[in-house]
Amino acid sequence: MMSYQDIHVVTGAFGYSGRYIARRLLDRDCAVRTLTNSTARRHDFGDRIEVHPFHFGEPEKMRRSLAGASVLYNTYWVRFNHKGFSHAEAVRNTISLFEAAKAAGVQRIVHVSITNPSEDSPLEYFRGKAALERYLRDLGVSYAILRPAVLFGKEDILINNIAWLLRRFPFFGVFGDGQYRIQPIYVDDLARLAVEQGLSRENVVINAIGVETFTYRQLVATIGEIIGKPRRIISVSPTCGYVLSRVIGRLVGDVVLTREEIEGLMQGLLYVNAPPAGQTRLTDWVRRHADTLGLRYTSELARRRDRTSRYASN
């Protein structure tokens, strides 16, 4: 059995989900270390976290960064392929991280995956996540695999940017009929689950889904009603929706949605028939943040290009 007195390593503790995991560990007076590509990013932890850069491609340096740790919480991934980063690279880097953790004597890996991963998937995101799950299961280190669908929270992208679009346009386009389902989980609920699993030795795979299930059309309509911007929801073809997202992306300097994200959503890959692991209702959270949600666009690319600014809250 692990203890909270052991050293806990969190990837990306100055980012999104990693920040919440680190905060929960610090609240339990744990010794926390982070591996990050953003060692200079501003954060709220002061000197309470030991900071190390990722050393992908340098196994011995990576191993030394993990020395003495008993638990690794891995949130590292990329959302889409782009100049400078790719899913294939993320898979290779994560395997290097897992191997370094094993070599360093890490006893437990808590890994954040995705709902419905499959090595047979035509979608590289889900295929890569499945390959990493298999690698971790075969690694010989105790593991917990957490499979969230979509996260929401003050630093989130999807929910915030849906609200941003609703505030600025008289209608909202959903792909096809919009009846495919989605199960958002509050980021701090995921963090709670991760920290709980850090104490265990049992190998588990958990569908880390939220309390509420929405169709995509319902999700958009619900957010619009709560923030006081109910809009007409229209059906558009996936191709048309992708083109519109590219146009908006050029205006905001970001990748709003990718073809793979649209396909995964429409294939129902962000839904599983399982009991909820979260406790926080998205509708309650949106009501608490209705005055500020979507006031500003949240850019994935801006976060990756700017490695010093604090993650902004929505």
LOVO-650630 format. One record per residue (C-alpha): residue number from 1; x, z, y; residue in one letter. Coordinates in nm, 3 decimals. Each point is the difference from the previous one (the first is absolute). Layout:
REM LOVO-650630
<marvo->NUM&x->X&z->Z&y->Y&sevo->A>
...
REM end
This chain:
REM LOVO-650630
<marvo->1&x->0.000&z->0.000&y->0.000&sevo->M>
<marvo->2&x->0.125&z->-0.095&y->0.343&sevo->M>
<marvo->3&x->0.002&z->0.248&y->0.285&sevo->S>
<marvo->4&x->-0.043&z->-0.042&y->0.372&sevo->Y>
<marvo->5&x->0.347&z->0.158&y->0.043&sevo->Q>
<marvo->6&x->0.162&z->-0.311&y->-0.150&sevo->D>
<marvo->7&x->0.122&z->-0.285&y->0.223&sevo->I>
<marvo->8&x->-0.273&z->-0.260&y->0.052&sevo->H>
<marvo->9&x->0.097&z->-0.352&y->0.110&sevo->V>
<marvo->10&x->-0.260&z->-0.212&y->0.181&sevo->V>
<marvo->11&x->0.058&z->-0.366&y->0.079&sevo->T>
<marvo->12&x->-0.106&z->-0.097&y->0.351&sevo->G>
<marvo->13&x->-0.077&z->0.349&y->0.131&sevo->A>
<marvo->14&x->-0.012&z->-0.136&y->0.357&sevo->F>
<marvo->15&x->-0.252&z->-0.270&y->-0.092&sevo->G>
<marvo->16&x->-0.360&z->0.020&y->-0.115&sevo->Y>
<marvo->17&x->-0.085&z->0.157&y->-0.337&sevo->S>
<marvo->18&x->0.352&z->0.142&y->-0.035&sevo->G>
<marvo->19&x->-0.051&z->0.200&y->0.318&sevo->R>
<marvo->20&x->-0.304&z->0.175&y->-0.142&sevo->Y>
<marvo->21&x->0.174&z->0.078&y->-0.328&sevo->I>
<marvo->22&x->0.300&z->0.142&y->0.185&sevo->A>
<marvo->23&x->-0.222&z->0.211&y->0.226&sevo->R>
<marvo->24&x->-0.183&z->0.152&y->-0.296&sevo->R>
<marvo->25&x->0.331&z->0.082&y->-0.168&sevo->L>
<marvo->26&x->0.138&z->0.159&y->0.317&sevo->L>
<marvo->27&x->-0.318&z->0.205&y->0.034&sevo->D>
<marvo->28&x->0.092&z->0.146&y->-0.339&sevo->R>
<marvo->29&x->0.353&z->0.078&y->0.125&sevo->D>
<marvo->30&x->0.154&z->-0.261&y->-0.227&sevo->C>
<marvo->31&x->0.344&z->-0.148&y->0.051&sevo->A>
<marvo->32&x->-0.079&z->-0.361&y->0.096&sevo->V>
<marvo->33&x->0.228&z->-0.302&y->0.015&sevo->R>
<marvo->34&x->-0.097&z->-0.353&y->0.094&sevo->T>
<marvo->35&x->0.139&z->-0.343&y->-0.082&sevo->L>
<marvo->36&x->-0.095&z->-0.248&y->0.270&sevo->T>
<marvo->37&x->0.084&z->-0.331&y->0.164&sevo->N>
<marvo->38&x->-0.085&z->0.163&y->0.335&sevo->S>
<marvo->39&x->0.244&z->0.288&y->0.035&sevo->T>
<marvo->40&x->-0.028&z->-0.011&y->0.381&sevo->A>
<marvo->41&x->-0.380&z->-0.004&y->0.016&sevo->R>
<marvo->42&x->-0.148&z->0.276&y->0.214&sevo->R>
<marvo->43&x->-0.201&z->0.259&y->-0.190&sevo->H>
<marvo->44&x->-0.147&z->0.351&y->0.018&sevo->D>
<marvo->45&x->0.210&z->0.174&y->-0.266&sevo->F>
<marvo->46&x->0.298&z->0.103&y->0.211&sevo->G>
<marvo->47&x->0.290&z->0.092&y->-0.228&sevo->D>
<marvo->48&x->-0.221&z->0.111&y->-0.290&sevo->R>
<marvo->49&x->0.062&z->-0.319&y->-0.198&sevo->I>
<marvo->50&x->0.336&z->-0.122&y->-0.129&sevo->E>
<marvo->51&x->0.025&z->-0.372&y->0.078&sevo->V>
<marvo->52&x->0.176&z->-0.267&y->-0.208&sevo->H>
<marvo->53&x->-0.014&z->-0.379&y->0.027&sevo->P>
<marvo->54&x->-0.103&z->-0.208&y->-0.298&sevo->F>
<marvo->55&x->0.304&z->-0.145&y->-0.173&sevo->H>
<marvo->56&x->-0.163&z->-0.281&y->-0.195&sevo->F>
<marvo->57&x->0.270&z->-0.194&y->-0.181&sevo->G>
<marvo->58&x->0.242&z->0.297&y->0.009&sevo->E>
<marvo->59&x->-0.102&z->0.210&y->-0.301&sevo->P>
<marvo->60&x->0.261&z->0.272&y->0.045&sevo->E>
<marvo->61&x->-0.095&z->0.064&y->0.362&sevo->K>
<marvo->62&x->-0.366&z->0.005&y->-0.098&sevo->M>
<marvo->63&x->0.072&z->0.243&y->-0.281&sevo->R>
<marvo->64&x->0.187&z->0.234&y->0.237&sevo->R>
<marvo->65&x->-0.295&z->-0.010&y->0.242&sevo->S>
<marvo->66&x->-0.221&z->0.125&y->-0.283&sevo->L>
<marvo->67&x->0.244&z->0.257&y->-0.139&sevo->A>
<marvo->68&x->-0.150&z->0.344&y->-0.054&sevo->G>
<marvo->69&x->-0.360&z->-0.118&y->0.034&sevo->A>
<marvo->70&x->-0.258&z->0.078&y->-0.264&sevo->S>
<marvo->71&x->-0.292&z->-0.213&y->0.129&sevo->V>
<marvo->72&x->-0.011&z->-0.344&y->0.160&sevo->L>
<marvo->73&x->-0.317&z->-0.115&y->0.179&sevo->Y>
<marvo->74&x->0.019&z->-0.377&y->0.034&sevo->N>
<marvo->75&x->-0.212&z->-0.176&y->0.264&sevo->T>
<marvo->76&x->0.242&z->-0.290&y->0.057&sevo->Y>
<marvo->77&x->-0.156&z->-0.348&y->-0.010&sevo->W>
<marvo->78&x->-0.073&z->-0.304&y->0.219&sevo->V>
<marvo->79&x->-0.349&z->-0.127&y->0.077&sevo->R>
<marvo->80&x->0.078&z->-0.371&y->0.001&sevo->F>
<marvo->81&x->0.282&z->-0.251&y->-0.023&sevo->N>
<marvo->82&x->0.166&z->-0.077&y->0.330&sevo->H>
<marvo->83&x->0.331&z->-0.107&y->0.144&sevo->K>
<marvo->84&x->0.234&z->0.290&y->-0.077&sevo->G>
<marvo->85&x->-0.204&z->0.168&y->-0.274&sevo->F>
<marvo->86&x->-0.195&z->-0.098&y->-0.309&sevo->S>
<marvo->87&x->-0.187&z->0.140&y->-0.297&sevo->H>
<marvo->88&x->0.277&z->-0.116&y->-0.234&sevo->A>
<marvo->89&x->0.257&z->0.187&y->0.206&sevo->E>
<marvo->90&x->-0.220&z->0.309&y->0.007&sevo->A>
<marvo->91&x->-0.024&z->-0.007&y->-0.381&sevo->V>
<marvo->92&x->0.380&z->-0.027&y->-0.033&sevo->R>
<marvo->93&x->0.056&z->0.277&y->0.253&sevo->N>
<marvo->94&x->-0.249&z->0.232&y->-0.166&sevo->T>
<marvo->95&x->0.163&z->-0.051&y->-0.339&sevo->I>
<marvo->96&x->0.334&z->0.090&y->0.160&sevo->S>
<marvo->97&x->-0.161&z->0.313&y->0.143&sevo->L>
<marvo->98&x->-0.146&z->0.100&y->-0.338&sevo->F>
<marvo->99&x->0.334&z->-0.055&y->-0.175&sevo->E>
<marvo->100&x->0.184&z->0.205&y->0.263&sevo->A>
<marvo->101&x->-0.255&z->0.280&y->-0.036&sevo->A>
<marvo->102&x->0.052&z->0.011&y->-0.374&sevo->K>
<marvo->103&x->0.380&z->-0.005&y->0.040&sevo->A>
<marvo->104&x->-0.023&z->0.284&y->0.253&sevo->A>
<marvo->105&x->-0.200&z->0.217&y->-0.240&sevo->G>
<marvo->106&x->-0.333&z->-0.018&y->0.181&sevo->V>
<marvo->107&x->-0.254&z->0.152&y->-0.237&sevo->Q>
<marvo->108&x->-0.325&z->-0.142&y->0.136&sevo->R>
<marvo->109&x->-0.102&z->-0.318&y->0.186&sevo->I>
<marvo->110&x->-0.333&z->-0.020&y->0.181&sevo->V>
<marvo->111&x->-0.055&z->-0.369&y->0.072&sevo->H>
<marvo->112&x->-0.265&z->-0.159&y->0.223&sevo->V>
<marvo->113&x->-0.135&z->-0.321&y->-0.155&sevo->S>
<marvo->114&x->-0.329&z->-0.189&y->0.050&sevo->I>
<marvo->115&x->-0.337&z->-0.025&y->-0.173&sevo->T>
<marvo->116&x->-0.023&z->-0.260&y->-0.278&sevo->N>
<marvo->117&x->0.366&z->-0.105&y->-0.029&sevo->P>
<marvo->118&x->0.065&z->-0.267&y->-0.262&sevo->S>
<marvo->119&x->0.310&z->-0.189&y->-0.105&sevo->E>
<marvo->120&x->-0.232&z->-0.293&y->-0.077&sevo->D>
<marvo->121&x->-0.141&z->-0.005&y->0.353&sevo->S>
<marvo->122&x->0.047&z->-0.319&y->0.202&sevo->P>
<marvo->123&x->0.045&z->0.228&y->0.303&sevo->L>
<marvo->124&x->0.361&z->0.103&y->0.050&sevo->E>
<marvo->125&x->-0.090&z->0.334&y->0.159&sevo->Y>
<marvo->126&x->-0.196&z->0.119&y->-0.304&sevo->F>
<marvo->127&x->0.245&z->-0.161&y->-0.243&sevo->R>
<marvo->128&x->0.297&z->0.173&y->0.160&sevo->G>
<marvo->129&x->-0.173&z->0.337&y->0.001&sevo->K>
<marvo->130&x->-0.080&z->-0.039&y->-0.371&sevo->A>
<marvo->131&x->0.361&z->-0.088&y->-0.082&sevo->A>
<marvo->132&x->0.119&z->0.314&y->0.178&sevo->L>
<marvo->133&x->-0.252&z->0.216&y->-0.185&sevo->E>
<marvo->134&x->0.128&z->-0.133&y->-0.332&sevo->R>
<marvo->135&x->0.361&z->0.055&y->0.105&sevo->Y>
<marvo->136&x->-0.076&z->0.358&y->0.100&sevo->L>
<marvo->137&x->-0.186&z->0.074&y->-0.323&sevo->R>
<marvo->138&x->0.302&z->-0.122&y->-0.198&sevo->D>
<marvo->139&x->0.258&z->0.177&y->0.215&sevo->L>
<marvo->140&x->0.003&z->0.328&y->-0.191&sevo->G>
<marvo->141&x->-0.079&z->0.215&y->0.305&sevo->V>
<marvo->142&x->-0.322&z->0.200&y->0.037&sevo->S>
<marvo->143&x->-0.239&z->-0.193&y->0.225&sevo->Y>
<marvo->144&x->-0.331&z->-0.002&y->0.182&sevo->A>
<marvo->145&x->-0.133&z->-0.338&y->0.114&sevo->I>
<marvo->146&x->-0.257&z->0.014&y->0.279&sevo->L>
<marvo->147&x->-0.217&z->-0.306&y->0.055&sevo->R>
<marvo->148&x->-0.169&z->-0.002&y->0.342&sevo->P>
<marvo->149&x->-0.211&z->-0.293&y->0.115&sevo->A>
<marvo->150&x->0.018&z->0.029&y->0.382&sevo->V>
<marvo->151&x->0.124&z->0.290&y->0.211&sevo->L>
<marvo->152&x->-0.160&z->0.117&y->0.322&sevo->F>
<marvo->153&x->0.135&z->0.242&y->0.258&sevo->G>
<marvo->154&x->0.123&z->0.022&y->0.359&sevo->K>
<marvo->155&x->0.284&z->-0.246&y->-0.061&sevo->E>
<marvo->156&x->-0.190&z->-0.241&y->-0.223&sevo->D>
<marvo->157&x->-0.018&z->-0.376&y->0.047&sevo->I>
<marvo->158&x->-0.306&z->-0.144&y->-0.182&sevo->L>
<marvo->159&x->-0.275&z->0.234&y->0.118&sevo->I>
<marvo->160&x->0.140&z->0.018&y->0.353&sevo->N>
<marvo->161&x->0.028&z->-0.376&y->0.031&sevo->N>
<marvo->162&x->-0.352&z->-0.056&y->-0.130&sevo->I>
<marvo->163&x->-0.114&z->0.229&y->0.283&sevo->A>
<marvo->164&x->0.227&z->-0.187&y->0.244&sevo->W>
<marvo->165&x->-0.165&z->-0.331&y->-0.094&sevo->L>
<marvo->166&x->-0.347&z->0.150&y->0.026&sevo->L>
<marvo->167&x->0.076&z->0.124&y->0.351&sevo->R>
<marvo->168&x->0.112&z->-0.344&y->0.119&sevo->R>
<marvo->169&x->-0.214&z->-0.264&y->-0.169&sevo->F>
<marvo->170&x->-0.379&z->-0.052&y->-0.012&sevo->P>
<marvo->171&x->0.003&z->-0.067&y->-0.375&sevo->F>
<marvo->172&x->0.209&z->0.088&y->-0.305&sevo->F>
<marvo->173&x->0.074&z->-0.244&y->-0.281&sevo->G>
<marvo->174&x->0.014&z->0.119&y->-0.361&sevo->V>
<marvo->175&x->0.132&z->-0.217&y->-0.279&sevo->F>
<marvo->176&x->-0.280&z->-0.142&y->-0.214&sevo->G>
<marvo->177&x->-0.292&z->0.236&y->-0.048&sevo->D>
<marvo->178&x->0.201&z->0.313&y->0.074&sevo->G>
<marvo->179&x->-0.140&z->0.180&y->-0.305&sevo->Q>
<marvo->180&x->0.337&z->0.082&y->-0.159&sevo->Y>
<marvo->181&x->0.071&z->0.372&y->0.005&sevo->R>
<marvo->182&x->0.267&z->0.218&y->0.156&sevo->I>
<marvo->183&x->0.079&z->0.373&y->-0.039&sevo->Q>
<marvo->184&x->0.210&z->0.133&y->0.290&sevo->P>
<marvo->185&x->0.179&z->0.333&y->-0.042&sevo->I>
<marvo->186&x->0.113&z->0.226&y->0.282&sevo->Y>
<marvo->187&x->0.378&z->-0.006&y->0.026&sevo->V>
<marvo->188&x->0.027&z->0.379&y->-0.004&sevo->D>
<marvo->189&x->-0.213&z->0.016&y->-0.315&sevo->D>
<marvo->190&x->0.254&z->-0.233&y->-0.162&sevo->L>
<marvo->191&x->0.279&z->0.226&y->0.126&sevo->A>
<marvo->192&x->-0.170&z->0.308&y->-0.147&sevo->R>
<marvo->193&x->-0.032&z->-0.176&y->-0.334&sevo->L>
<marvo->194&x->0.365&z->-0.109&y->0.009&sevo->A>
<marvo->195&x->0.126&z->0.349&y->0.074&sevo->V>
<marvo->196&x->-0.217&z->0.149&y->-0.275&sevo->E>
<marvo->197&x->0.139&z->-0.254&y->-0.245&sevo->Q>
<marvo->198&x->0.353&z->0.086&y->0.108&sevo->G>
<marvo->199&x->-0.042&z->0.336&y->-0.172&sevo->L>
<marvo->200&x->-0.099&z->-0.143&y->-0.336&sevo->S>
<marvo->201&x->0.194&z->-0.151&y->-0.289&sevo->R>
<marvo->202&x->-0.293&z->-0.185&y->-0.157&sevo->E>
<marvo->203&x->0.020&z->-0.378&y->0.011&sevo->N>
<marvo->204&x->-0.318&z->-0.118&y->0.173&sevo->V>
<marvo->205&x->-0.155&z->-0.303&y->0.168&sevo->V>
<marvo->206&x->-0.264&z->0.095&y->0.258&sevo->I>
<marvo->207&x->-0.241&z->-0.227&y->0.184&sevo->N>
<marvo->208&x->0.043&z->0.153&y->0.345&sevo->A>
<marvo->209&x->-0.327&z->-0.117&y->0.151&sevo->I>
<marvo->210&x->-0.214&z->0.153&y->0.270&sevo->G>
<marvo->211&x->-0.338&z->0.168&y->-0.007&sevo->V>
<marvo->212&x->-0.197&z->-0.298&y->0.132&sevo->E>
<marvo->213&x->-0.031&z->-0.352&y->-0.136&sevo->T>
<marvo->214&x->-0.102&z->-0.282&y->0.233&sevo->F>
<marvo->215&x->-0.053&z->-0.368&y->-0.029&sevo->T>
<marvo->216&x->0.225&z->-0.166&y->0.256&sevo->Y>
<marvo->217&x->-0.308&z->-0.103&y->0.199&sevo->R>
<marvo->218&x->-0.124&z->0.361&y->-0.006&sevo->Q>
<marvo->219&x->0.339&z->0.128&y->0.109&sevo->L>
<marvo->220&x->0.009&z->-0.225&y->0.306&sevo->V>
<marvo->221&x->-0.362&z->0.077&y->0.091&sevo->A>
<marvo->222&x->0.054&z->0.375&y->-0.040&sevo->T>
<marvo->223&x->0.309&z->0.005&y->0.222&sevo->I>
<marvo->224&x->-0.181&z->-0.209&y->0.262&sevo->G>
<marvo->225&x->-0.300&z->0.232&y->0.009&sevo->E>
<marvo->226&x->0.211&z->0.316&y->0.026&sevo->I>
<marvo->227&x->0.225&z->-0.123&y->0.283&sevo->I>
<marvo->228&x->-0.299&z->-0.138&y->0.188&sevo->G>
<marvo->229&x->0.087&z->-0.365&y->-0.052&sevo->K>
<marvo->230&x->-0.249&z->-0.136&y->-0.254&sevo->P>
<marvo->231&x->0.065&z->-0.371&y->-0.037&sevo->R>
<marvo->232&x->-0.154&z->-0.292&y->-0.177&sevo->R>
<marvo->233&x->0.177&z->-0.044&y->-0.333&sevo->I>
<marvo->234&x->0.035&z->-0.359&y->-0.114&sevo->I>
<marvo->235&x->0.128&z->-0.150&y->-0.325&sevo->S>
<marvo->236&x->0.301&z->-0.230&y->0.022&sevo->V>
<marvo->237&x->0.194&z->-0.181&y->-0.268&sevo->S>
<marvo->238&x->0.333&z->0.156&y->-0.103&sevo->P>
<marvo->239&x->0.182&z->-0.298&y->0.150&sevo->T>
<marvo->240&x->-0.184&z->0.027&y->0.331&sevo->C>
<marvo->241&x->0.056&z->0.377&y->0.006&sevo->G>
<marvo->242&x->0.370&z->-0.047&y->-0.064&sevo->Y>
<marvo->243&x->0.031&z->-0.256&y->0.278&sevo->V>
<marvo->244&x->-0.180&z->0.234&y->0.243&sevo->L>
<marvo->245&x->0.231&z->0.285&y->-0.100&sevo->S>
<marvo->246&x->0.300&z->-0.226&y->0.068&sevo->R>
<marvo->247&x->-0.132&z->-0.081&y->0.346&sevo->V>
<marvo->248&x->-0.051&z->0.369&y->0.081&sevo->I>
<marvo->249&x->0.339&z->0.076&y->-0.154&sevo->G>
<marvo->250&x->0.168&z->-0.240&y->0.241&sevo->R>
<marvo->251&x->-0.173&z->0.172&y->0.291&sevo->L>
<marvo->252&x->0.115&z->0.349&y->-0.107&sevo->V>
<marvo->253&x->0.334&z->-0.101&y->-0.152&sevo->G>
<marvo->254&x->-0.083&z->0.128&y->-0.347&sevo->D>
<marvo->255&x->-0.117&z->-0.099&y->-0.347&sevo->V>
<marvo->256&x->-0.363&z->0.112&y->0.007&sevo->V>
<marvo->257&x->-0.085&z->-0.098&y->-0.359&sevo->L>
<marvo->258&x->0.165&z->-0.209&y->-0.268&sevo->T>
<marvo->259&x->-0.159&z->-0.238&y->-0.248&sevo->R>
<marvo->260&x->0.091&z->0.242&y->-0.281&sevo->E>
<marvo->261&x->-0.166&z->0.292&y->0.177&sevo->E>
<marvo->262&x->-0.319&z->-0.204&y->0.040&sevo->I>
<marvo->263&x->0.009&z->-0.104&y->-0.365&sevo->E>
<marvo->264&x->0.066&z->0.354&y->-0.124&sevo->G>
<marvo->265&x->-0.285&z->0.134&y->0.210&sevo->L>
<marvo->266&x->-0.246&z->-0.266&y->-0.118&sevo->M>
<marvo->267&x->0.103&z->0.047&y->-0.364&sevo->Q>
<marvo->268&x->-0.102&z->0.366&y->0.023&sevo->G>
<marvo->269&x->0.352&z->0.131&y->-0.057&sevo->L>
<marvo->270&x->-0.049&z->0.281&y->0.252&sevo->L>
<marvo->271&x->-0.273&z->0.152&y->-0.215&sevo->Y>
<marvo->272&x->0.018&z->0.194&y->-0.327&sevo->V>
<marvo->273&x->-0.270&z->0.175&y->-0.199&sevo->N>
<marvo->274&x->0.149&z->0.349&y->0.014&sevo->A>
<marvo->275&x->-0.075&z->0.340&y->0.152&sevo->P>
<marvo->276&x->0.132&z->0.052&y->0.353&sevo->P>
<marvo->277&x->0.332&z->0.174&y->0.050&sevo->A>
<marvo->278&x->-0.048&z->0.048&y->0.374&sevo->G>
<marvo->279&x->-0.212&z->0.257&y->0.183&sevo->Q>
<marvo->280&x->-0.037&z->-0.148&y->0.349&sevo->T>
<marvo->281&x->-0.282&z->-0.241&y->0.077&sevo->R>
<marvo->282&x->0.099&z->-0.305&y->0.203&sevo->L>
<marvo->283&x->-0.328&z->0.015&y->0.193&sevo->T>
<marvo->284&x->0.070&z->0.359&y->0.109&sevo->D>
<marvo->285&x->0.354&z->-0.089&y->0.104&sevo->W>
<marvo->286&x->-0.114&z->-0.305&y->0.201&sevo->V>
<marvo->287&x->-0.259&z->0.215&y->0.180&sevo->R>
<marvo->288&x->0.273&z->0.246&y->0.101&sevo->R>
<marvo->289&x->0.214&z->-0.284&y->0.139&sevo->H>
<marvo->290&x->-0.275&z->-0.233&y->0.126&sevo->A>
<marvo->291&x->0.116&z->0.018&y->0.363&sevo->D>
<marvo->292&x->0.356&z->-0.115&y->-0.075&sevo->T>
<marvo->293&x->-0.018&z->-0.201&y->-0.322&sevo->L>
<marvo->294&x->0.084&z->-0.364&y->0.066&sevo->G>
<marvo->295&x->0.087&z->0.038&y->0.368&sevo->L>
<marvo->296&x->0.344&z->-0.142&y->-0.080&sevo->R>
<marvo->297&x->0.104&z->-0.254&y->-0.259&sevo->Y>
<marvo->298&x->0.240&z->0.135&y->-0.265&sevo->T>
<marvo->299&x->0.273&z->-0.247&y->-0.093&sevo->S>
<marvo->300&x->0.175&z->0.002&y->-0.336&sevo->E>
<marvo->301&x->0.279&z->-0.225&y->0.126&sevo->L>
<marvo->302&x->0.056&z->0.209&y->0.313&sevo->A>
<marvo->303&x->0.059&z->0.305&y->-0.217&sevo->R>
<marvo->304&x->0.254&z->-0.187&y->-0.209&sevo->R>
<marvo->305&x->0.184&z->-0.146&y->0.298&sevo->R>
<marvo->306&x->0.009&z->0.322&y->0.200&sevo->D>
<marvo->307&x->0.186&z->0.258&y->-0.206&sevo->R>
<marvo->308&x->0.017&z->0.269&y->0.270&sevo->T>
<marvo->309&x->-0.350&z->0.053&y->0.143&sevo->S>
<marvo->310&x->-0.233&z->0.259&y->-0.148&sevo->R>
<marvo->311&x->-0.294&z->-0.136&y->-0.199&sevo->Y>
<marvo->312&x->-0.286&z->-0.010&y->0.247&sevo->A>
<marvo->313&x->-0.325&z->0.182&y->-0.078&sevo->S>
<marvo->314&x->-0.329&z->-0.190&y->0.029&sevo->N>
REM end
